Amino acid sequence: GFPSAVINDLAEEARLTVVGSRGHGVVRRFLLGSISHEVLQRLASVTAVVR
């Protein structure tokens, strides 16, 4: 499945979800997408984004 959907499905049973971020700029994120951004849009549990 799509990575952000799989992460959020698994996160429904978790107390904390941790995802990483490479810290790409806005333009690069727009062109490539961002899994951590998509996970945050559909929060299934408490989520921490680490860099």
mmCIF entry with sequence, helices, sheets and N, C-alpha, C, O atoms, coordinates in Angstrom:
data_MODEL
# 
_entry.id   MODEL 
# 
_entity.id                         1 
_entity.type                       polymer 
_entity.pdbx_number_of_molecules   1 
# 
_entity_poly.entity_id                      1 
_entity_poly.type                           'polypeptide(L)' 
_entity_poly.nstd_linkage                   no 
_entity_poly.nstd_monomer                   no 
_entity_poly.pdbx_seq_one_letter_code       GFPSAVINDLAEEARLTVVGSRGHGVVRRFLLGSISHEVLQRLASVTAVVR 
_entity_poly.pdbx_seq_one_letter_code_can   GFPSAVINDLAEEARLTVVGSRGHGVVRRFLLGSISHEVLQRLASVTAVVR 
_entity_poly.pdbx_strand_id                 A 
# 
loop_
_entity_poly_seq.entity_id 
_entity_poly_seq.num 
_entity_poly_seq.mon_id 
_entity_poly_seq.hetero 
1 1  GLY n 
1 2  PHE n 
1 3  PRO n 
1 4  SER n 
1 5  ALA n 
1 6  VAL n 
1 7  ILE n 
1 8  ASN n 
1 9  ASP n 
1 10 LEU n 
1 11 ALA n 
1 12 GLU n 
1 13 GLU n 
1 14 ALA n 
1 15 ARG n 
1 16 LEU n 
1 17 THR n 
1 18 VAL n 
1 19 VAL n 
1 20 GLY n 
1 21 SER n 
1 22 ARG n 
1 23 GLY n 
1 24 HIS n 
1 25 GLY n 
1 26 VAL n 
1 27 VAL n 
1 28 ARG n 
1 29 ARG n 
1 30 PHE n 
1 31 LEU n 
1 32 LEU n 
1 33 GLY n 
1 34 SER n 
1 35 ILE n 
1 36 SER n 
1 37 HIS n 
1 38 GLU n 
1 39 VAL n 
1 40 LEU n 
1 41 GLN n 
1 42 ARG n 
1 43 LEU n 
1 44 ALA n 
1 45 SER n 
1 46 VAL n 
1 47 THR n 
1 48 ALA n 
1 49 VAL n 
1 50 VAL n 
1 51 ARG n 
# 
_struct_asym.id          A 
_struct_asym.entity_id   1 
# 
loop_
_struct_conf.conf_type_id 
_struct_conf.id 
_struct_conf.pdbx_PDB_helix_id 
_struct_conf.beg_label_comp_id 
_struct_conf.beg_label_asym_id 
_struct_conf.beg_label_seq_id 
_struct_conf.pdbx_beg_PDB_ins_code 
_struct_conf.end_label_comp_id 
_struct_conf.end_label_asym_id 
_struct_conf.end_label_seq_id 
_struct_conf.pdbx_end_PDB_ins_code 
_struct_conf.beg_auth_comp_id 
_struct_conf.beg_auth_asym_id 
_struct_conf.beg_auth_seq_id 
_struct_conf.end_auth_comp_id 
_struct_conf.end_auth_asym_id 
_struct_conf.end_auth_seq_id 
_struct_conf.pdbx_PDB_helix_class 
_struct_conf.details 
_struct_conf.pdbx_PDB_helix_length 
HELX_P HELX_P1 AA1 PRO A 3  ? ALA A 11 ? PRO A 3  ALA A 11 1 ? 9 
HELX_P HELX_P2 AA2 VAL A 26 ? LEU A 32 ? VAL A 26 LEU A 32 1 ? 7 
HELX_P HELX_P3 AA3 ILE A 35 ? GLN A 41 ? ILE A 35 GLN A 41 1 ? 7 
# 
_struct_conf_type.id          HELX_P 
_struct_conf_type.criteria    ? 
_struct_conf_type.reference   ? 
# 
_struct_sheet.id               AA1 
_struct_sheet.type             ? 
_struct_sheet.number_strands   2 
_struct_sheet.details          ? 
# 
_struct_sheet_order.sheet_id     AA1 
_struct_sheet_order.range_id_1   1 
_struct_sheet_order.range_id_2   2 
_struct_sheet_order.offset       ? 
_struct_sheet_order.sense        parallel 
# 
loop_
_struct_sheet_range.sheet_id 
_struct_sheet_range.id 
_struct_sheet_range.beg_label_comp_id 
_struct_sheet_range.beg_label_asym_id 
_struct_sheet_range.beg_label_seq_id 
_struct_sheet_range.pdbx_beg_PDB_ins_code 
_struct_sheet_range.end_label_comp_id 
_struct_sheet_range.end_label_asym_id 
_struct_sheet_range.end_label_seq_id 
_struct_sheet_range.pdbx_end_PDB_ins_code 
_struct_sheet_range.beg_auth_comp_id 
_struct_sheet_range.beg_auth_asym_id 
_struct_sheet_range.beg_auth_seq_id 
_struct_sheet_range.end_auth_comp_id 
_struct_sheet_range.end_auth_asym_id 
_struct_sheet_range.end_auth_seq_id 
AA1 1 LEU A 16 ? GLY A 20 ? LEU A 16 GLY A 20 
AA1 2 VAL A 46 ? VAL A 50 ? VAL A 46 VAL A 50 
# 
loop_
_atom_site.group_PDB 
_atom_site.id 
_atom_site.type_symbol 
_atom_site.label_atom_id 
_atom_site.label_alt_id 
_atom_site.label_comp_id 
_atom_site.label_asym_id 
_atom_site.label_entity_id 
_atom_site.label_seq_id 
_atom_site.pdbx_PDB_ins_code 
_atom_site.Cartn_x 
_atom_site.Cartn_y 
_atom_site.Cartn_z 
_atom_site.occupancy 
_atom_site.B_iso_or_equiv 
_atom_site.pdbx_formal_charge 
_atom_site.auth_seq_id 
_atom_site.auth_comp_id 
_atom_site.auth_asym_id 
_atom_site.auth_atom_id 
_atom_site.pdbx_PDB_model_num 
ATOM 1   N N  . GLY A 1 1  ? 0.813  -1.186 0.000  1.00 0.00 ? 1  GLY A N  1 
ATOM 2   C CA . GLY A 1 1  ? 0.000  0.000  0.000  1.00 0.00 ? 1  GLY A CA 1 
ATOM 3   C C  . GLY A 1 1  ? 0.862  1.258  0.000  1.00 0.00 ? 1  GLY A C  1 
ATOM 4   O O  . GLY A 1 1  ? 2.091  1.189  0.020  1.00 0.00 ? 1  GLY A O  1 
ATOM 5   N N  . PHE A 1 2  ? 0.207  2.379  -0.023 1.00 0.00 ? 2  PHE A N  1 
ATOM 6   C CA . PHE A 1 2  ? 0.893  3.658  0.001  1.00 0.00 ? 2  PHE A CA 1 
ATOM 7   C C  . PHE A 1 2  ? 1.492  3.862  1.393  1.00 0.00 ? 2  PHE A C  1 
ATOM 8   O O  . PHE A 1 2  ? 0.797  3.634  2.383  1.00 0.00 ? 2  PHE A O  1 
ATOM 9   N N  . PRO A 1 3  ? 2.752  4.281  1.506  1.00 0.00 ? 3  PRO A N  1 
ATOM 10  C CA . PRO A 1 3  ? 3.439  4.341  2.794  1.00 0.00 ? 3  PRO A CA 1 
ATOM 11  C C  . PRO A 1 3  ? 2.687  5.086  3.906  1.00 0.00 ? 3  PRO A C  1 
ATOM 12  O O  . PRO A 1 3  ? 2.615  4.587  5.030  1.00 0.00 ? 3  PRO A O  1 
ATOM 13  N N  . SER A 1 4  ? 2.134  6.250  3.622  1.00 0.00 ? 4  SER A N  1 
ATOM 14  C CA . SER A 1 4  ? 1.447  6.999  4.685  1.00 0.00 ? 4  SER A CA 1 
ATOM 15  C C  . SER A 1 4  ? 0.187  6.276  5.145  1.00 0.00 ? 4  SER A C  1 
ATOM 16  O O  . SER A 1 4  ? -0.153 6.337  6.326  1.00 0.00 ? 4  SER A O  1 
ATOM 17  N N  . ALA A 1 5  ? -0.510 5.596  4.244  1.00 0.00 ? 5  ALA A N  1 
ATOM 18  C CA . ALA A 1 5  ? -1.710 4.837  4.620  1.00 0.00 ? 5  ALA A CA 1 
ATOM 19  C C  . ALA A 1 5  ? -1.339 3.641  5.492  1.00 0.00 ? 5  ALA A C  1 
ATOM 20  O O  . ALA A 1 5  ? -2.024 3.349  6.472  1.00 0.00 ? 5  ALA A O  1 
ATOM 21  N N  . VAL A 1 6  ? -0.264 2.953  5.140  1.00 0.00 ? 6  VAL A N  1 
ATOM 22  C CA . VAL A 1 6  ? 0.185  1.805  5.935  1.00 0.00 ? 6  VAL A CA 1 
ATOM 23  C C  . VAL A 1 6  ? 0.609  2.257  7.329  1.00 0.00 ? 6  VAL A C  1 
ATOM 24  O O  . VAL A 1 6  ? 0.260  1.623  8.324  1.00 0.00 ? 6  VAL A O  1 
ATOM 25  N N  . ILE A 1 7  ? 1.364  3.359  7.399  1.00 0.00 ? 7  ILE A N  1 
ATOM 26  C CA . ILE A 1 7  ? 1.804  3.884  8.701  1.00 0.00 ? 7  ILE A CA 1 
ATOM 27  C C  . ILE A 1 7  ? 0.606  4.244  9.565  1.00 0.00 ? 7  ILE A C  1 
ATOM 28  O O  . ILE A 1 7  ? 0.566  3.884  10.741 1.00 0.00 ? 7  ILE A O  1 
ATOM 29  N N  . ASN A 1 8  ? -0.374 4.948  9.002  1.00 0.00 ? 8  ASN A N  1 
ATOM 30  C CA . ASN A 1 8  ? -1.543 5.332  9.789  1.00 0.00 ? 8  ASN A CA 1 
ATOM 31  C C  . ASN A 1 8  ? -2.394 4.132  10.188 1.00 0.00 ? 8  ASN A C  1 
ATOM 32  O O  . ASN A 1 8  ? -2.972 4.133  11.275 1.00 0.00 ? 8  ASN A O  1 
ATOM 33  N N  . ASP A 1 9  ? -2.485 3.113  9.347  1.00 0.00 ? 9  ASP A N  1 
ATOM 34  C CA . ASP A 1 9  ? -3.211 1.891  9.724  1.00 0.00 ? 9  ASP A CA 1 
ATOM 35  C C  . ASP A 1 9  ? -2.552 1.233  10.930 1.00 0.00 ? 9  ASP A C  1 
ATOM 36  O O  . ASP A 1 9  ? -3.237 0.824  11.868 1.00 0.00 ? 9  ASP A O  1 
ATOM 37  N N  . LEU A 1 10 ? -1.231 1.128  10.909 1.00 0.00 ? 10 LEU A N  1 
ATOM 38  C CA . LEU A 1 10 ? -0.502 0.525  12.023 1.00 0.00 ? 10 LEU A CA 1 
ATOM 39  C C  . LEU A 1 10 ? -0.544 1.420  13.267 1.00 0.00 ? 10 LEU A C  1 
ATOM 40  O O  . LEU A 1 10 ? -0.542 0.921  14.392 1.00 0.00 ? 10 LEU A O  1 
ATOM 41  N N  . ALA A 1 11 ? -0.582 2.723  13.064 1.00 0.00 ? 11 ALA A N  1 
ATOM 42  C CA . ALA A 1 11 ? -0.564 3.672  14.181 1.00 0.00 ? 11 ALA A CA 1 
ATOM 43  C C  . ALA A 1 11 ? -1.850 3.663  14.988 1.00 0.00 ? 11 ALA A C  1 
ATOM 44  O O  . ALA A 1 11 ? -1.864 4.126  16.129 1.00 0.00 ? 11 ALA A O  1 
ATOM 45  N N  . GLU A 1 12 ? -2.920 3.149  14.425 1.00 0.00 ? 12 GLU A N  1 
ATOM 46  C CA . GLU A 1 12 ? -4.194 3.111  15.155 1.00 0.00 ? 12 GLU A CA 1 
ATOM 47  C C  . GLU A 1 12 ? -4.077 2.319  16.456 1.00 0.00 ? 12 GLU A C  1 
ATOM 48  O O  . GLU A 1 12 ? -4.811 2.588  17.407 1.00 0.00 ? 12 GLU A O  1 
ATOM 49  N N  . GLU A 1 13 ? -3.176 1.357  16.509 1.00 0.00 ? 13 GLU A N  1 
ATOM 50  C CA . GLU A 1 13 ? -3.001 0.524  17.696 1.00 0.00 ? 13 GLU A CA 1 
ATOM 51  C C  . GLU A 1 13 ? -1.809 0.960  18.546 1.00 0.00 ? 13 GLU A C  1 
ATOM 52  O O  . GLU A 1 13 ? -1.516 0.334  19.565 1.00 0.00 ? 13 GLU A O  1 
ATOM 53  N N  . ALA A 1 14 ? -1.120 2.026  18.140 1.00 0.00 ? 14 ALA A N  1 
ATOM 54  C CA . ALA A 1 14 ? 0.090  2.463  18.840 1.00 0.00 ? 14 ALA A CA 1 
ATOM 55  C C  . ALA A 1 14 ? -0.197 3.626  19.786 1.00 0.00 ? 14 ALA A C  1 
ATOM 56  O O  . ALA A 1 14 ? -1.151 4.379  19.588 1.00 0.00 ? 14 ALA A O  1 
ATOM 57  N N  . ARG A 1 15 ? 0.633  3.764  20.808 1.00 0.00 ? 15 ARG A N  1 
ATOM 58  C CA . ARG A 1 15 ? 0.553  4.914  21.700 1.00 0.00 ? 15 ARG A CA 1 
ATOM 59  C C  . ARG A 1 15 ? 1.276  6.113  21.108 1.00 0.00 ? 15 ARG A C  1 
ATOM 60  O O  . ARG A 1 15 ? 0.885  7.256  21.344 1.00 0.00 ? 15 ARG A O  1 
ATOM 61  N N  . LEU A 1 16 ? 2.332  5.856  20.338 1.00 0.00 ? 16 LEU A N  1 
ATOM 62  C CA . LEU A 1 16 ? 3.133  6.911  19.740 1.00 0.00 ? 16 LEU A CA 1 
ATOM 63  C C  . LEU A 1 16 ? 3.645  6.440  18.394 1.00 0.00 ? 16 LEU A C  1 
ATOM 64  O O  . LEU A 1 16 ? 4.115  5.311  18.254 1.00 0.00 ? 16 LEU A O  1 
ATOM 65  N N  . THR A 1 17 ? 3.551  7.306  17.415 1.00 0.00 ? 17 THR A N  1 
ATOM 66  C CA . THR A 1 17 ? 4.101  7.029  16.094 1.00 0.00 ? 17 THR A CA 1 
ATOM 67  C C  . THR A 1 17 ? 5.234  8.012  15.851 1.00 0.00 ? 17 THR A C  1 
ATOM 68  O O  . THR A 1 17 ? 5.067  9.213  16.061 1.00 0.00 ? 17 THR A O  1 
ATOM 69  N N  . VAL A 1 18 ? 6.381  7.518  15.412 1.00 0.00 ? 18 VAL A N  1 
ATOM 70  C CA . VAL A 1 18 ? 7.532  8.376  15.136 1.00 0.00 ? 18 VAL A CA 1 
ATOM 71  C C  . VAL A 1 18 ? 7.889  8.213  13.668 1.00 0.00 ? 18 VAL A C  1 
ATOM 72  O O  . VAL A 1 18 ? 8.108  7.101  13.187 1.00 0.00 ? 18 VAL A O  1 
ATOM 73  N N  . VAL A 1 19 ? 7.942  9.339  12.964 1.00 0.00 ? 19 VAL A N  1 
ATOM 74  C CA . VAL A 1 19 ? 8.351  9.331  11.559 1.00 0.00 ? 19 VAL A CA 1 
ATOM 75  C C  . VAL A 1 19 ? 9.520  10.277 11.393 1.00 0.00 ? 19 VAL A C  1 
ATOM 76  O O  . VAL A 1 19 ? 9.650  11.243 12.144 1.00 0.00 ? 19 VAL A O  1 
ATOM 77  N N  . GLY A 1 20 ? 10.363 10.013 10.428 1.00 0.00 ? 20 GLY A N  1 
ATOM 78  C CA . GLY A 1 20 ? 11.524 10.845 10.181 1.00 0.00 ? 20 GLY A CA 1 
ATOM 79  C C  . GLY A 1 20 ? 11.260 11.858 9.082  1.00 0.00 ? 20 GLY A C  1 
ATOM 80  O O  . GLY A 1 20 ? 10.369 11.683 8.251  1.00 0.00 ? 20 GLY A O  1 
ATOM 81  N N  . SER A 1 21 ? 12.047 12.913 9.096  1.00 0.00 ? 21 SER A N  1 
ATOM 82  C CA . SER A 1 21 ? 11.973 13.936 8.066  1.00 0.00 ? 21 SER A CA 1 
ATOM 83  C C  . SER A 1 21 ? 13.389 14.308 7.658  1.00 0.00 ? 21 SER A C  1 
ATOM 84  O O  . SER A 1 21 ? 14.246 14.542 8.510  1.00 0.00 ? 21 SER A O  1 
ATOM 85  N N  . ARG A 1 22 ? 13.628 14.360 6.382  1.00 0.00 ? 22 ARG A N  1 
ATOM 86  C CA . ARG A 1 22 ? 14.951 14.739 5.894  1.00 0.00 ? 22 ARG A CA 1 
ATOM 87  C C  . ARG A 1 22 ? 15.150 16.245 5.915  1.00 0.00 ? 22 ARG A C  1 
ATOM 88  O O  . ARG A 1 22 ? 16.285 16.719 5.856  1.00 0.00 ? 22 ARG A O  1 
ATOM 89  N N  . GLY A 1 23 ? 14.074 16.997 5.997  1.00 0.00 ? 23 GLY A N  1 
ATOM 90  C CA . GLY A 1 23 ? 14.188 18.442 6.047  1.00 0.00 ? 23 GLY A CA 1 
ATOM 91  C C  . GLY A 1 23 ? 14.371 19.084 4.686  1.00 0.00 ? 23 GLY A C  1 
ATOM 92  O O  . GLY A 1 23 ? 15.037 20.114 4.574  1.00 0.00 ? 23 GLY A O  1 
ATOM 93  N N  . HIS A 1 24 ? 13.791 18.492 3.646  1.00 0.00 ? 24 HIS A N  1 
ATOM 94  C CA . HIS A 1 24 ? 13.872 19.097 2.318  1.00 0.00 ? 24 HIS A CA 1 
ATOM 95  C C  . HIS A 1 24 ? 13.153 20.432 2.315  1.00 0.00 ? 24 HIS A C  1 
ATOM 96  O O  . HIS A 1 24 ? 12.261 20.667 3.129  1.00 0.00 ? 24 HIS A O  1 
ATOM 97  N N  . GLY A 1 25 ? 13.537 21.292 1.415  1.00 0.00 ? 25 GLY A N  1 
ATOM 98  C CA . GLY A 1 25 ? 12.895 22.584 1.266  1.00 0.00 ? 25 GLY A CA 1 
ATOM 99  C C  . GLY A 1 25 ? 11.488 22.453 0.711  1.00 0.00 ? 25 GLY A C  1 
ATOM 100 O O  . GLY A 1 25 ? 11.067 21.371 0.302  1.00 0.00 ? 25 GLY A O  1 
ATOM 101 N N  . VAL A 1 26 ? 10.773 23.557 0.701  1.00 0.00 ? 26 VAL A N  1 
ATOM 102 C CA . VAL A 1 26 ? 9.380  23.568 0.261  1.00 0.00 ? 26 VAL A CA 1 
ATOM 103 C C  . VAL A 1 26 ? 9.249  23.124 -1.198 1.00 0.00 ? 26 VAL A C  1 
ATOM 104 O O  . VAL A 1 26 ? 8.371  22.324 -1.519 1.00 0.00 ? 26 VAL A O  1 
ATOM 105 N N  . VAL A 1 27 ? 10.098 23.624 -2.069 1.00 0.00 ? 27 VAL A N  1 
ATOM 106 C CA . VAL A 1 27 ? 10.001 23.284 -3.490 1.00 0.00 ? 27 VAL A CA 1 
ATOM 107 C C  . VAL A 1 27 ? 10.260 21.797 -3.709 1.00 0.00 ? 27 VAL A C  1 
ATOM 108 O O  . VAL A 1 27 ? 9.525  21.140 -4.446 1.00 0.00 ? 27 VAL A O  1 
ATOM 109 N N  . ARG A 1 28 ? 11.284 21.275 -3.083 1.00 0.00 ? 28 ARG A N  1 
ATOM 110 C CA . ARG A 1 28 ? 11.607 19.857 -3.247 1.00 0.00 ? 28 ARG A CA 1 
ATOM 111 C C  . ARG A 1 28 ? 10.505 18.970 -2.672 1.00 0.00 ? 28 ARG A C  1 
ATOM 112 O O  . ARG A 1 28 ? 10.170 17.939 -3.257 1.00 0.00 ? 28 ARG A O  1 
ATOM 113 N N  . ARG A 1 29 ? 9.932  19.370 -1.515 1.00 0.00 ? 29 ARG A N  1 
ATOM 114 C CA . ARG A 1 29 ? 8.834  18.590 -0.922 1.00 0.00 ? 29 ARG A CA 1 
ATOM 115 C C  . ARG A 1 29 ? 7.627  18.603 -1.848 1.00 0.00 ? 29 ARG A C  1 
ATOM 116 O O  . ARG A 1 29 ? 6.939  17.592 -1.989 1.00 0.00 ? 29 ARG A O  1 
ATOM 117 N N  . PHE A 1 30 ? 7.364  19.754 -2.487 1.00 0.00 ? 30 PHE A N  1 
ATOM 118 C CA . PHE A 1 30 ? 6.246  19.857 -3.420 1.00 0.00 ? 30 PHE A CA 1 
ATOM 119 C C  . PHE A 1 30 ? 6.437  18.906 -4.600 1.00 0.00 ? 30 PHE A C  1 
ATOM 120 O O  . PHE A 1 30 ? 5.488  18.253 -5.034 1.00 0.00 ? 30 PHE A O  1 
ATOM 121 N N  . LEU A 1 31 ? 7.641  18.830 -5.109 1.00 0.00 ? 31 LEU A N  1 
ATOM 122 C CA . LEU A 1 31 ? 7.910  17.986 -6.263 1.00 0.00 ? 31 LEU A CA 1 
ATOM 123 C C  . LEU A 1 31 ? 7.962  16.509 -5.906 1.00 0.00 ? 31 LEU A C  1 
ATOM 124 O O  . LEU A 1 31 ? 7.499  15.673 -6.682 1.00 0.00 ? 31 LEU A O  1 
ATOM 125 N N  . LEU A 1 32 ? 8.516  16.172 -4.748 1.00 0.00 ? 32 LEU A N  1 
ATOM 126 C CA . LEU A 1 32 ? 8.706  14.776 -4.365 1.00 0.00 ? 32 LEU A CA 1 
ATOM 127 C C  . LEU A 1 32 ? 7.623  14.232 -3.454 1.00 0.00 ? 32 LEU A C  1 
ATOM 128 O O  . LEU A 1 32 ? 7.441  13.017 -3.378 1.00 0.00 ? 32 LEU A O  1 
ATOM 129 N N  . GLY A 1 33 ? 6.898  15.104 -2.758 1.00 0.00 ? 33 GLY A N  1 
ATOM 130 C CA . GLY A 1 33 ? 5.936  14.661 -1.767 1.00 0.00 ? 33 GLY A CA 1 
ATOM 131 C C  . GLY A 1 33 ? 6.621  14.438 -0.437 1.00 0.00 ? 33 GLY A C  1 
ATOM 132 O O  . GLY A 1 33 ? 7.850  14.437 -0.369 1.00 0.00 ? 33 GLY A O  1 
ATOM 133 N N  . SER A 1 34 ? 5.862  14.252 0.608  1.00 0.00 ? 34 SER A N  1 
ATOM 134 C CA . SER A 1 34 ? 6.435  14.033 1.919  1.00 0.00 ? 34 SER A CA 1 
ATOM 135 C C  . SER A 1 34 ? 5.547  13.074 2.702  1.00 0.00 ? 34 SER A C  1 
ATOM 136 O O  . SER A 1 34 ? 4.401  13.387 3.024  1.00 0.00 ? 34 SER A O  1 
ATOM 137 N N  . ILE A 1 35 ? 6.093  11.910 2.999  1.00 0.00 ? 35 ILE A N  1 
ATOM 138 C CA . ILE A 1 35 ? 5.330  10.907 3.742  1.00 0.00 ? 35 ILE A CA 1 
ATOM 139 C C  . ILE A 1 35 ? 4.997  11.422 5.131  1.00 0.00 ? 35 ILE A C  1 
ATOM 140 O O  . ILE A 1 35 ? 3.875  11.238 5.602  1.00 0.00 ? 35 ILE A O  1 
ATOM 141 N N  . SER A 1 36 ? 5.965  12.073 5.806  1.00 0.00 ? 36 SER A N  1 
ATOM 142 C CA . SER A 1 36 ? 5.688  12.576 7.154  1.00 0.00 ? 36 SER A CA 1 
ATOM 143 C C  . SER A 1 36 ? 4.570  13.622 7.130  1.00 0.00 ? 36 SER A C  1 
ATOM 144 O O  . SER A 1 36 ? 3.752  13.670 8.048  1.00 0.00 ? 36 SER A O  1 
ATOM 145 N N  . HIS A 1 37 ? 4.529  14.445 6.102  1.00 0.00 ? 37 HIS A N  1 
ATOM 146 C CA . HIS A 1 37 ? 3.463  15.446 5.977  1.00 0.00 ? 37 HIS A CA 1 
ATOM 147 C C  . HIS A 1 37 ? 2.109  14.768 5.790  1.00 0.00 ? 37 HIS A C  1 
ATOM 148 O O  . HIS A 1 37 ? 1.117  15.189 6.386  1.00 0.00 ? 37 HIS A O  1 
ATOM 149 N N  . GLU A 1 38 ? 2.061  13.737 4.979  1.00 0.00 ? 38 GLU A N  1 
ATOM 150 C CA . GLU A 1 38 ? 0.813  13.013 4.753  1.00 0.00 ? 38 GLU A CA 1 
ATOM 151 C C  . GLU A 1 38 ? 0.349  12.280 6.004  1.00 0.00 ? 38 GLU A C  1 
ATOM 152 O O  . GLU A 1 38 ? -0.850 12.209 6.270  1.00 0.00 ? 38 GLU A O  1 
ATOM 153 N N  . VAL A 1 39 ? 1.289  11.735 6.775  1.00 0.00 ? 39 VAL A N  1 
ATOM 154 C CA . VAL A 1 39 ? 0.940  11.070 8.033  1.00 0.00 ? 39 VAL A CA 1 
ATOM 155 C C  . VAL A 1 39 ? 0.306  12.092 8.987  1.00 0.00 ? 39 VAL A C  1 
ATOM 156 O O  . VAL A 1 39 ? -0.694 11.798 9.642  1.00 0.00 ? 39 VAL A O  1 
ATOM 157 N N  . LEU A 1 40 ? 0.888  13.278 9.059  1.00 0.00 ? 40 LEU A N  1 
ATOM 158 C CA . LEU A 1 40 ? 0.373  14.313 9.949  1.00 0.00 ? 40 LEU A CA 1 
ATOM 159 C C  . LEU A 1 40 ? -1.010 14.789 9.544  1.00 0.00 ? 40 LEU A C  1 
ATOM 160 O O  . LEU A 1 40 ? -1.781 15.220 10.401 1.00 0.00 ? 40 LEU A O  1 
ATOM 161 N N  . GLN A 1 41 ? -1.342 14.724 8.272  1.00 0.00 ? 41 GLN A N  1 
ATOM 162 C CA . GLN A 1 41 ? -2.665 15.142 7.820  1.00 0.00 ? 41 GLN A CA 1 
ATOM 163 C C  . GLN A 1 41 ? -3.751 14.169 8.258  1.00 0.00 ? 41 GLN A C  1 
ATOM 164 O O  . GLN A 1 41 ? -4.919 14.546 8.348  1.00 0.00 ? 41 GLN A O  1 
ATOM 165 N N  . ARG A 1 42 ? -3.385 12.936 8.527  1.00 0.00 ? 42 ARG A N  1 
ATOM 166 C CA . ARG A 1 42 ? -4.361 11.897 8.911  1.00 0.00 ? 42 ARG A CA 1 
ATOM 167 C C  . ARG A 1 42 ? -3.938 11.230 10.214 1.00 0.00 ? 42 ARG A C  1 
ATOM 168 O O  . ARG A 1 42 ? -3.793 10.009 10.274 1.00 0.00 ? 42 ARG A O  1 
ATOM 169 N N  . LEU A 1 43 ? -3.747 12.013 11.231 1.00 0.00 ? 43 LEU A N  1 
ATOM 170 C CA . LEU A 1 43 ? -3.251 11.491 12.501 1.00 0.00 ? 43 LEU A CA 1 
ATOM 171 C C  . LEU A 1 43 ? -4.102 10.348 13.029 1.00 0.00 ? 43 LEU A C  1 
ATOM 172 O O  . LEU A 1 43 ? -5.313 10.485 13.204 1.00 0.00 ? 43 LEU A O  1 
ATOM 173 N N  . ALA A 1 44 ? -3.457 9.230  13.277 1.00 0.00 ? 44 ALA A N  1 
ATOM 174 C CA . ALA A 1 44 ? -4.144 8.090  13.858 1.00 0.00 ? 44 ALA A CA 1 
ATOM 175 C C  . ALA A 1 44 ? -3.756 7.914  15.324 1.00 0.00 ? 44 ALA A C  1 
ATOM 176 O O  . ALA A 1 44 ? -4.437 7.204  16.064 1.00 0.00 ? 44 ALA A O  1 
ATOM 177 N N  . SER A 1 45 ? -2.673 8.553  15.746 1.00 0.00 ? 45 SER A N  1 
ATOM 178 C CA . SER A 1 45 ? -2.217 8.502  17.137 1.00 0.00 ? 45 SER A CA 1 
ATOM 179 C C  . SER A 1 45 ? -1.323 9.712  17.369 1.00 0.00 ? 45 SER A C  1 
ATOM 180 O O  . SER A 1 45 ? -1.103 10.513 16.461 1.00 0.00 ? 45 SER A O  1 
ATOM 181 N N  . VAL A 1 46 ? -0.817 9.839  18.570 1.00 0.00 ? 46 VAL A N  1 
ATOM 182 C CA . VAL A 1 46 ? 0.148  10.888 18.857 1.00 0.00 ? 46 VAL A CA 1 
ATOM 183 C C  . VAL A 1 46 ? 1.352  10.628 17.955 1.00 0.00 ? 46 VAL A C  1 
ATOM 184 O O  . VAL A 1 46 ? 1.853  9.506  17.888 1.00 0.00 ? 46 VAL A O  1 
ATOM 185 N N  . THR A 1 47 ? 1.812  11.671 17.263 1.00 0.00 ? 47 THR A N  1 
ATOM 186 C CA . THR A 1 47 ? 2.862  11.496 16.268 1.00 0.00 ? 47 THR A CA 1 
ATOM 187 C C  . THR A 1 47 ? 3.992  12.481 16.492 1.00 0.00 ? 47 THR A C  1 
ATOM 188 O O  . THR A 1 47 ? 3.756  13.668 16.717 1.00 0.00 ? 47 THR A O  1 
ATOM 189 N N  . ALA A 1 48 ? 5.227  11.986 16.430 1.00 0.00 ? 48 ALA A N  1 
ATOM 190 C CA . ALA A 1 48 ? 6.402  12.847 16.524 1.00 0.00 ? 48 ALA A CA 1 
ATOM 191 C C  . ALA A 1 48 ? 7.163  12.755 15.214 1.00 0.00 ? 48 ALA A C  1 
ATOM 192 O O  . ALA A 1 48 ? 7.403  11.663 14.698 1.00 0.00 ? 48 ALA A O  1 
ATOM 193 N N  . VAL A 1 49 ? 7.540  13.910 14.679 1.00 0.00 ? 49 VAL A N  1 
ATOM 194 C CA . VAL A 1 49 ? 8.351  13.956 13.467 1.00 0.00 ? 49 VAL A CA 1 
ATOM 195 C C  . VAL A 1 49 ? 9.757  14.377 13.903 1.00 0.00 ? 49 VAL A C  1 
ATOM 196 O O  . VAL A 1 49 ? 9.946  15.457 14.462 1.00 0.00 ? 49 VAL A O  1 
ATOM 197 N N  . VAL A 1 50 ? 10.729 13.517 13.643 1.00 0.00 ? 50 VAL A N  1 
ATOM 198 C CA . VAL A 1 50 ? 12.111 13.801 14.052 1.00 0.00 ? 50 VAL A CA 1 
ATOM 199 C C  . VAL A 1 50 ? 12.959 14.035 12.814 1.00 0.00 ? 50 VAL A C  1 
ATOM 200 O O  . VAL A 1 50 ? 12.706 13.514 11.728 1.00 0.00 ? 50 VAL A O  1 
ATOM 201 N N  . ARG A 1 51 ? 13.975 14.847 13.042 1.00 0.00 ? 51 ARG A N  1 
ATOM 202 C CA . ARG A 1 51 ? 14.859 15.192 11.939 1.00 0.00 ? 51 ARG A CA 1 
ATOM 203 C C  . ARG A 1 51 ? 16.273 14.841 12.279 1.00 0.00 ? 51 ARG A C  1 
ATOM 204 O O  . ARG A 1 51 ? 17.175 15.058 11.469 1.00 0.00 ? 51 ARG A O  1 
# 
